[in-house]
Amino acid sequence: MNKALFLLIMLSMGVSAADIEDVLKGRGVWWKSPANYSDALIQKLEDIGVRRVHIMLTKDPAEATKCPPHIPASKAERPIPLATLDQVEKLVKALRAKQMHVIATVYLPPTKVAIDDLLDSSSDLVPALVTGGIDAVELDLEGKWRRNAVCGYKTHAEAFQDLKDRVKALKPGVSVGITTHGGHIGAKEIPLSAADFVSMQAYSKCQEDCKPFDDSRTGPGNRQHYIAGIMKGIRGPILLGLAAYGQQWSRYTWDEAMGKALSATEEIMANDPRVIGYSYWSSTSFDGSGTENKPYQFLLKHQPK
């Protein structure tokens, strides 16, 4: 059996683009390191009610303040995969066996070299996975994307649109979304209005130095409501991103911190029809055993409603 046919069969459980709202419903998680496959971790995700996994496919790129004068561009300007296609295929197959939806999440600079490199070959990660039947593609757009020089396009928005159009050409109707955090809402470099869906990070976290637990913008529960209050211009569908790490507020337990964030998110979902799900950063937070795995133990007790 040739590789393309094998991949098509292996991923044949993918849903159509018309079902994107079903894909985005409920609890999800970003899988941080696809090269590190683990049946035990996938079982933990199933235990806590995860039905959607966003697989991180490329590294956060280095920031460039100007376009390179040379052609062809160097390897430093190309997306760096976090795993081989074979490794990602293995992970996707295992997730599909648990009836989980799969979204491919990529970091890129806003350059034609990077987008060409990501999409031109049918054996590359994104084309192989899209034609094989994953559920959506998501671009992770943060400060480096905003600050990076735009090369081969007139604007950041044009770069995103080219990637979106070319992904849809691989499989007509496939959804292409953006994940970012609240500080980028309204930025012209991050065209949320052009995305088919938005994963809006609303992490409330405290590790060493942080604001008070009840801070009106950053505290658990308050952070989620604050972000929901500034996303009025986003048409949806929307996921909220929650933190399964960094819950070390003094005088408060992990359960109290994660509980307030989750309760606020469930309240937002009940009152805002655009917000249909939430996802945790990241899978590594659940990769441990016993009672010391606090995020896992919390979500095991608080299954999705």
C-alpha positions in Angstrom: 0.0 0.0 0.0 1.5 3.4 -0.9 2.0 6.0 1.7 -0.7 8.4 0.5 -3.4 5.7 0.5 -2.3 4.6 3.9 -2.6 8.1 5.3 -6.0 8.6 3.7 -7.3 5.4 5.3 -5.7 6.1 8.6 -7.3 9.5 8.9 -10.6 8.7 7.3 -12.5 9.4 10.5 -12.0 13.1 10.0 -15.2 15.2 9.9 -16.3 17.6 7.2 -15.8 21.4 7.4 -19.5 21.7 7.9 -19.1 20.1 11.3 -16.5 22.6 12.6 -18.8 23.7 15.5 -19.1 20.1 16.7 -15.3 19.9 16.5 -14.9 22.9 18.7 -17.4 22.0 21.3 -16.4 20.9 24.8 -13.0 20.3 26.3 -9.7 20.2 24.4 -6.0 20.4 24.9 -2.9 21.6 23.0 -0.4 18.7 22.5 2.9 20.4 23.0 5.5 17.8 21.9 4.1 15.5 19.1 7.5 13.6 18.9 6.8 12.3 22.4 4.0 9.9 21.8 2.4 8.2 24.8 -0.6 5.9 25.1 -0.7 6.6 28.8 -1.0 10.3 28.2 -3.8 9.8 25.6 -5.6 7.7 28.1 -5.3 10.5 30.7 -6.8 12.9 28.2 -9.7 10.6 27.6 -10.2 10.2 31.4 -10.6 13.9 31.8 -13.1 14.3 29.0 -10.9 15.7 26.2 -12.6 15.4 22.8 -10.3 17.7 20.8 -6.5 17.9 20.5 -4.6 20.7 18.9 -1.2 19.3 17.8 1.6 21.8 17.8 3.5 21.1 14.5 6.2 23.8 14.3 8.5 25.7 16.6 7.9 29.4 17.5 10.1 31.1 14.8 13.0 33.5 15.4 12.0 37.1 14.9 13.4 38.9 11.9 13.2 42.7 11.6 13.9 42.9 7.9 13.6 40.6 4.9 16.6 38.7 3.8 18.4 40.1 0.7 19.4 36.7 -0.6 17.5 34.0 -2.6 17.0 31.2 -1.8 16.3 32.0 1.8 18.2 30.2 4.6 16.9 27.4 6.7 16.5 29.8 9.6 13.7 31.5 7.7 11.7 28.3 7.3 9.3 26.6 9.7 11.0 24.1 11.9 8.9 20.9 12.5 8.5 19.6 16.0 8.1 16.0 14.8 8.4 14.0 11.6 5.3 13.2 9.5 5.5 9.5 10.7 5.5 10.6 14.3 2.5 12.9 13.8 0.7 10.2 11.9 1.2 7.8 14.8 -0.2 10.4 17.3 -3.2 11.2 15.1 -4.1 7.6 14.6 -4.0 7.0 18.4 -6.2 10.1 19.0 -8.7 9.0 16.3 -8.9 5.6 18.0 -10.2 7.4 21.0 -12.7 9.3 18.9 -10.9 12.6 19.4 -11.0 15.5 16.9 -7.6 16.8 15.6 -6.5 20.4 14.8 -3.1 21.2 13.4 -1.6 24.2 15.1 1.4 26.0 13.5 3.7 28.9 14.3 5.0 30.8 11.2 6.6 34.1 10.4 4.6 36.3 7.9 6.8 35.4 5.0 6.1 33.8 1.6 9.2 31.6 2.1 7.8 30.1 5.2 4.3 29.6 3.8 5.7 28.1 0.6 7.9 25.7 2.7 5.0 24.7 4.8 2.5 24.0 2.0 4.3 23.3 -1.3 5.1 19.6 -0.9 2.4 17.0 -0.5 4.6 15.1 1.8 4.9 18.0 4.2 3.1 18.0 7.6 0.2 20.3 6.9 -0.7 19.1 3.3 -0.5 15.5 4.2 -2.6 15.9 7.3 -5.2 18.2 5.6 -5.7 15.9 2.6 -5.8 12.9 5.0 -8.7 14.3 6.9 -7.8 16.3 10.0 -10.5 18.6 11.2 -8.9 22.1 11.0 -5.7 24.1 10.8 -4.9 26.9 13.3 -2.2 29.5 13.1 -0.6 30.6 16.4 -0.2 34.4 16.0 1.7 36.1 18.8 4.0 39.1 19.3 6.7 37.6 17.1 4.3 37.4 14.2 3.3 41.0 14.7 6.8 42.3 15.0 8.3 40.2 12.2 9.1 41.8 8.9 6.5 40.9 6.2 8.3 39.4 3.3 6.7 38.5 0.0 3.4 40.1 1.0 2.2 43.7 1.5 0.7 43.1 5.0 0.4 40.5 7.8 -3.3 40.1 6.9 -2.3 39.2 3.3 0.1 36.6 4.5 -2.6 35.0 6.6 -5.1 35.1 3.8 -2.7 33.4 1.4 -2.1 30.6 3.9 -5.8 30.2 4.4 -6.6 30.1 0.7 -3.9 27.6 0.0 -5.0 25.3 2.9 -8.5 25.4 1.6 -7.2 24.6 -1.9 -5.8 21.4 -0.5 -9.3 20.4 0.8 -12.1 22.8 -0.1 -14.1 23.9 2.9 -11.6 23.0 5.6 -11.6 25.5 8.5 -8.6 27.7 9.2 -8.5 29.5 12.5 -6.2 31.7 14.6 -5.1 31.3 18.2 -3.8 34.3 20.1 -4.2 36.1 23.4 -6.4 39.0 24.4 -3.6 41.6 24.1 -3.7 41.2 20.3 -7.5 41.8 19.9 -7.9 44.6 17.4 -4.3 44.4 16.1 -4.2 44.8 12.3 -1.4 42.3 12.1 -3.6 39.5 13.5 -6.8 39.5 11.3 -9.2 37.7 13.6 -12.1 38.7 11.4 -10.6 36.6 8.5 -10.4 33.4 10.6 -13.0 30.7 10.5 -12.7 30.3 14.2 -10.7 31.8 17.1 -9.0 30.2 20.0 -8.6 33.1 22.4 -6.1 32.4 25.2 -7.5 33.5 28.6 -4.8 32.0 30.9 -5.0 32.9 34.6 -1.7 31.7 36.1 0.7 32.4 38.9 4.2 30.8 39.2 6.6 33.1 41.0 5.8 36.8 40.7 2.2 37.5 39.8 -0.8 39.8 40.6 -3.2 38.9 43.4 -5.6 36.0 43.1 -8.6 38.4 42.9 -7.0 40.8 40.4 -9.8 42.1 38.2 -7.9 41.3 34.9 -5.6 38.4 35.7 -7.1 36.5 38.6 -8.8 33.1 38.1 -12.4 33.7 36.9 -11.8 37.4 36.4 -9.3 36.8 33.6 -11.8 34.8 31.6 -14.6 37.3 32.1 -12.2 40.2 31.2 -11.2 38.5 27.9 -14.9 37.7 27.1 -15.7 41.4 27.6 -13.2 42.6 25.0 -14.0 40.1 22.2 -17.2 41.8 21.1 -15.9 42.3 17.6 -15.1 38.6 17.0 -17.8 36.8 15.2 -17.0 33.2 16.4 -17.0 30.4 16.9 -14.6 30.9 19.8 -12.7 28.7 22.1 -11.2 30.0 25.4 -7.7 28.9 26.2 -7.2 27.9 29.9 -4.0 27.2 31.8 -3.3 23.8 33.3 0.0 25.0 34.8 1.2 27.8 37.0 -1.6 27.8 39.7 0.7 28.5 42.7 -1.1 31.4 44.3 -0.3 31.8 48.0 -3.1 30.7 50.3 -5.1 29.1 47.5 -5.0 25.6 46.2 -4.7 24.4 42.6 -8.3 23.2 42.7 -9.6 26.6 43.8 -7.6 28.4 41.1 -8.6 26.0 38.2 -12.1 25.8 39.6 -12.7 29.5 39.4 -11.4 29.7 35.8 -13.5 26.7 34.7 -16.6 28.0 36.4 -16.2 31.4 34.7 -15.7 29.7 31.3 -18.8 27.6 31.7 -20.8 30.7 32.7 -19.5 32.5 29.6 -20.4 29.6 27.4 -23.9 29.6 28.8 -24.4 33.2 28.0 -22.4 33.8 24.8 -23.4 31.5 21.9 -20.1 32.3 20.1 -18.1 30.6 22.9 -18.6 26.9 22.4 -15.6 25.2 24.0 -12.3 25.6 25.8 -8.8 24.1 25.5 -6.0 23.7 28.1 -2.3 24.5 27.6 -0.8 22.0 27.5 -0.7 18.2 27.3 2.6 18.1 29.3 0.6 19.3 32.3 -1.2 16.0 32.5 1.8 13.8 31.8 2.4 12.5 35.3 1.1 9.9 37.8 -0.6 9.8 41.1 -2.1 12.5 43.3 0.8 14.9 42.5 -0.7 15.4 39.0 -2.9 18.2 40.2 -4.4 19.4 36.8 -5.3 15.8 36.0 -6.9 15.1 39.4 -8.9 18.3 39.2 -10.3 17.7 35.7 -11.0 14.1 36.5 -13.3 15.3 39.3 -14.8 18.1 37.1 -15.9 16.5 33.9 -17.3 18.6 31.0 -20.9 19.7 31.4 
